[in-house]
Amino acid sequence: MTKDLRLAAEDATDLEVISAALQDAVCQVRDLAFLPSTRRFALVVNRFRWEGEGAARRKSHERVRTGLHFENVVNVRARNIAQDRPEGVLNLLAIRFAELNPPSGAVTLVFSGGAELQLEVEALECHLSDLGLVWETPNRPEHDLD
């Protein structure tokens, strides 16, 4: 049994680890929230548990509900995300950080289909926590490398 993940990121290298853990996580548009009064952006996703995968072929895999939040967020921009469709599904591919005027920068959440969220942050501070609900799935995400 794999333990729940709890990760934090304060620089681009740390964020790469969180990005890898969240590759192929899915959420609905309604699961995204910017809280300007606390300068926090939060989302809850169904994360594929890559850390439970090995070289051997498996018949079942696991997903887990996972919370992710960013602190010090001063602005959020969305591209190709239908905010009027809260049931819309987003598939997270990667999270990137570009330092603009250290320690401030831009965090970009890249989703399939050309959708993106860009968070303008005064400093990178990100936390990931598995929320405990784990379930089996027969489907393992695959990517065409061409």
Secondary structure by P-SEA (a helix, b strand, c coil): cccbbbbbbccaaaaaaaaaaacccccccccccccccccbbbbbbbcccccccccccccccbbbbbbbbccccccccccccccccccbbbbbcbbbbbbccccbbbbbbccccccbbbbbccbbbbbbbcccbbbbbcbbbbbccc
